[in-house]
Amino acid sequence: MDEWKKNVYFVLVEPNEPGNIGASARAIKNMGFRNLCLVKPPAEMTEEGRWFARNAHDVLDSAAVHDSVREAIRDMAVVVGTSRRTGKRRGVIMPVEKGTARIRDIAAGNKVAVLFGREARGLYNDEVDECGFMIKIPSSELQPSLNLSQAVLIIAYELSKHREAMDERHCVNRKKYGNSSLMEDLKTRGDIELLYERIAGVLEMLEYLPRGDRNLKKNITVNLKRFIGRAGITEKELNMLLGICTQIEKKVVEK
């Protein structure tokens, strides 16, 4: 298995049909991936679900189960959502070819979660807010909604298609920069949470954020998550931003 594939996690959010879970496990393994994560899945896997996971029971049985999306993405550097809907609340939406190419590059050295929503309702707004960007799979207006396992298969396939292009880029980079890694380790979502709180606190101190204005605070936090989430953030960058917050806090207190 290509090493980068170990860093891609397919996260099914509250899947309702065991058959879709089994078929998703098979789709993931078809394309050489192994990481399946389930957020609040059905209590039991049916025989039908196991039948749909034909020859991929190892992926199905090793799937990580989580109680929330936040728990599932805590150790990820970048989180990407999938959606057929568009609109400002969805943030940056990339076509599937461009979005999977971006995932492929990041996964060379960091963990990436790809979120798939509920069969009937997709991802909720607060779950979309956790995503750096969204991927949209083109489909007919007559039948725009894809089956969950179909969507998983398409994303996995598109990711695999980028193998040759990325290998070529790495070859060029090795010649140009030597054997040193060009992709620094990115901090996980859990590591970055403190930064959002610190920035919001500084903005309140500067009276950019009126105290108690929860809507504005949430909007700024969501935009920061999307801005940072599209590319991730290194430890050096995180420490720099936290240091800036500390200096601002000191200056405001001194006044």
Phi, psi and omega in degrees: 000136176301136184302321183298332182293337178291344182264002180256126182241123179266113187251114177265119184267115179048054177294138185263330186257117177305327179299321179292324178294314179297316180294327178292319178300317179295317180299318180298314181291325177308323185260010173089013178260167181224341190271106176247129178237139182237127177256114180051060178283174175303153184299326182227146175272123183281167176297325178299316179299318179291328178294319180293339180270026185317124179065013177230029180294334178294320177292317181296313184289336180264006181299135177280136181248131183232155180272345182205161176296318181302319178293321183293330185258001187305322184265011182267147176277323181223141179237130181237139178252161174240141183199147173264348181269152177238176180136164183299326181294344182273350180073211180284126180244123181251146172296156189302322181295314182290318181296317180289329176296321178294316178300316183300319180294314182295321183292352177300332181217005185214157181281134179233131176257135174247117184268135174240129186278181181298151181304319186266329189237355180068208178271140176283164183302319182292334176283322175298324180298338180278352186266138176292322175203168181245153175245134178244128177265121181296140179208169183291142177295335179289330179212078187282337187273124179269151170296146183306309183292332175295316179298318178299315181297317181297314180297316180298319179294314180297322176299315182294330181296336185277004185301307185296318181298320182287321177301322178296316180297319180295324178298314179298316182294323178297321179293324185280318188246356182086201185272358180293145182287133178269344181256103180290154176294132180263150179285152181279167180300323179297324180291331187272343185307319181300324182299317181297319179294319180295316180296317179297320178296318179296318180296326176291318179299323180277000181063021171287325176253113175301134181301133179090354179278086185290327181295314180295319178299317180295318180298318179294318179298316179298316180296322176296318179299319180289318181298310180286324185292341180288334182231344184085178182215138181275168179297320179298316180293320179297313180296324178297313181293321177295323178295320177298317178300317180299316180295319178297317180300317180298314182295321180292318179295320180298327180289000000 
